[in-house]
Amino acid sequence: MAAAPVWSVDPRTGKQREQVAVEATAEEVGLAVTAARDAAPALADRAVRAAFLRTAADLLQEAGDRLVEAADAETALGPVRLTGELARTCFQLRAFADIVDEGAFLGVVIDHPDGSATPPIPDLRRYKIPLGVVAVYSASNFPFAFSVPGGDTASALAAGCPVVVKAHPDHPGTSELVASVLRRAAARHDIPEGVVGLVHGFEAGIELVRHPLVAGAGFTGSIRGGRALFDAAAARPVPIPFHGELGSLNPVVVTEAAAAERGEEIGTGLAGSMTLGVGQFCVKPGLVLAPEGAGGDRLVKSLTDAVGDTDAGVLLDHRMRDNFVAGVSERAGLADVDSPVTPGAGGEHTVSAGFFTVPAARLAAEGEHDLLIEECFGPVTVVARYKDAAEITAVLSRLPGNLTATVQLSSDEAAGVSPRGAELLAEVTPLAGRVLVDGWPTGVAVAPAQHHGGPYPATTSTSTSVGGTAIERWLRPVAYQNTPEPLLPPELRDDNPLGLPRRVDGTLEH
């Protein structure tokens, strides 16, 4: 049976552009994984892999115009958005190179023998080593930053782990181009090209997570797809860690005082956040708790005006467009749901932005309105109007885990003059991995303190996929006890030949 072709498709027309590959067979997946395993020794030297990451960033930047053109043709995300995303991706690669150079991520801890301790402490030396081959599953909505050259790949390579990437069908051509750039970067440092493998096809993705040489996986996508892979990773004869980002509603709570103080400003800000990138961000605010009354009315009026002025846009593919149109239609039919700006089909290939309003009481108890507290991918949000703090609490108590939670406060609440701000932060913190005050969740900075994760189903682990600590996902600790100095890894020797930051007998050394 002939291998199924992989087509690049123009989402603006729904037409096939060109065939860029064929779906990988189980045997081909195995070859890619084996090649990655064989490339691992070339990443052992931290200086080499830091240089590799910087060269990858340089070559991606040099190829920027060609890569952005290819990605726009396959995603319709636009040159401005994609140029910024590619710059972010290059910054991320260089940031991980800096982390590799510094070496603190190795977590070196040395305890010399202490016979006076109870119980006695032998000579113990601990650090972290790479897991092995990492499977990376590309995201539809970020062809650079969360795909072939994205955070999962960058952090895995930084940890010393080769990768095999399962390309997303929405941008296969871009994936091939980017993979070729990364392999050229590898070659400049005598690293085998198998260090970055690439496979296409749904079945290939399943075979990849099941392969016995794969030691961990990173995923960004839907709850359904991510959970299936997570279950497959757990069901293996040797289970592996699966770090999946699956879905998020990203609730926003607007206090009555905040709405009274700046309802119009909040409404305009919400419109910009929920329609950014045609609503195709994983941190899009999908549920907003706003008060009844004059302040909340001004917020809704401002939101109506801003969303009403938003042009129709193209989603990443026609399947997503069909799901969006069907999803908003089903939500619009629920009792007590109004559509100040009706979302739906904007044309044969586009969608129009909109939002729904509903009494918060409808969401406080289980029923058909549960659909409104499920993520709907695209430019739509739900504004639930509450009567009092008890309704806020009732709705929040029913929400699943999220990547973000946002509170919009008045100046007195933000300053601590009113206790309401602190009370709300305490309520929303258990729901999310990132809590925002008087801002909007779209926009995830690449920074050491960033956390992009959250309680299930936002993610399947407690780790982050953005920021420096994302490297920790691909490492495991090992301790050596009473090991003679000549047999120790250089990282754990007393003379510290690599100049690593470490903790020795309880004292942090730099």
C-alpha positions, 0 to 999 in steps of 0.5 A, a space after each residue: 500500500 502506497 504511503 499517504 501523501 502529506 499536502 500543504 494546504 492554503 487555509 485562505 482557500 482550502 486548496 492543496 498547494 503542494 505535496 511536501 512529504 508522505 506519512 511515516 511508516 512505523 519502520 520510518 519512525 523507528 529509523 528516526 528514533 534510532 538516528 536520534 539516539 545515535 546522535 545523543 553522544 554529540 550533545 554531551 559537551 555543554 559548550 557544543 550544544 550551547 553553540 549549536 543552539 546559538 547557530 540554530 537561532 542565527 540560521 533561522 534568523 537568516 532564513 526568516 523571510 523565506 520561513 515567514 512566507 512559507 508559514 503564512 501560506 500554510 497558516 494565514 497568521 500574517 507576516 507581522 505576527 509570524 515575524 514576531 513569533 520567529 524572533 521569539 523563537 530565536 530569542 528562546 534558543 539563545 536563552 537556553 544556550 545561556 542556561 547551558 553555559 551557566 550550568 545551574 540547571 544541572 543541580 549539582 549538590 555535594 555532601 561530604 562524609 559526616 559520621 556525627 550526623 544521625 544517621 551518618 552521611 556517606 559521601 554523596 554527589 548528585 546532579 541531573 542527566 539527560 533522559 534520552 530521545 524526546 518526542 515533540 508534538 507540534 502545535 497548530 497555532 504556533 508554527 515556530 514557537 511551539 513546533 519544530 524549533 519551539 520551546 520543547 525542542 529548544 529545552 530538550 536539546 539544551 538538556 542534551 536530549 535529541 528530538 524527533 518531532 511529529 509535524 503538525 498537518 497545518 504547516 508541514 512545508 514550514 516544518 520541513 524547512 525549519 528542520 533542514 535549518 536546524 540540521 544545518 546548524 547541527 552539521 556546523 558543530 559535527 552533530 549528526 543530522 538525526 539529532 532533529 528527526 521529523 515525521 508526518 502522520 497521525 499514526 506516526 505520532 502514535 508509533 512515536 510515543 510508543 517507541 521503546 527508545 523514546 524517553 519523554 514527550 512534549 505536546 501542545 494541542 487539544 484535550 482529546 488528542 493530548 489525552 490519547 497520547 498521555 494514556 499511550 505514554 502511561 500504558 507502555 511497558 516502560 511508562 514515560 513522562 508526558 508533558 502535555 498542554 491540552 486546553 484552557 478557558 483562562 477565566 477573568 474576574 472583573 470586580 464591581 469596583 473595577 467595572 465602575 472605575 474603568 468598565 470601558 477600558 476593560 471592555 476594549 482590552 478584553 476585545 483585543 485579547 480575545 480576538 488576537 490572532 483570530 482567537 487562536 491563542 491557548 491563553 485567550 480569555 474564554 470566560 469573563 465574570 462581570 458584574 450586573 449593573 451600570 459598570 458591567 453594562 459599560 464594559 459590555 457596551 465597550 466590548 460590543 463596539 470593539 468586537 463589532 469593528 473586528 474584521 472577519 479572519 481565517 482560522 488555521 484550517 477548515 476543520 477548525 472553522 467548521 468546529 468553531 461555527 458549529 460550537 458557537 451555534 450550539 452555545 447561542 441556542 442555550 436558554 438565557 444566552 444573548 449575542 450582542 455580537 454574533 460569532 460565526 461564519 464570516 464567509 466561505 473561508 472566514 469566521 467573524 468574532 463575537 461574544 455571548 452574555 449569560 447570567 452567572 447563575 446559569 453556570 453555577 450548577 451542572 446542566 446544559 450550560 456546562 458547554 459555556 465553561 468548555 474552551 471554544 477555539 476561535 474569536 469568541 468569549 462568554 461574559 457571565 453577569 454575576 449578582 454578588 461574590 457568592 455567584 463568583 465563587 460558585 462559578 469558579 468552583 466549577 472550573 477545570 484547571 487553566 493556564 491563566 486566571 486574571 483579576 481586574 481590580 479597582 485602584 483601591 483593591 489593587 493597593 490593598 486598601 480594600 481586601 477584595 483584591 487579596 480575597 480574589 487572588 486566593 480564590 483563583 490561584 488554585 485554578 491556574 499556573 499564571 495569575 494576572 492582575 489588571 492585564 490580559 493573558 495573551 502574550 507569554 513572555 520568555 523569561 526565567 520566572 515564567 510558568 506556562 502550565 496549570 492544573 489538569 486539563 491545562 497540562 498533564 504535569 506541574 512543569 512549564 513549557 516556556 521559560 528557563 525551567 522548561 529544561 527540567 522536564 528532560 532531566 533526571 537526577 542521579 546520586 553517586 555514593 562513596 565514589 572515588 574521585 577519578 571515577 566521578 563525572 567532572 561535574 561532581 569532582 571536588 576541584 570543580 573543573 567546569 566551574 559550575 554553581 553548586 551546593 557543597 555541604 549545605 552552602 551555595 557556591 558560585 
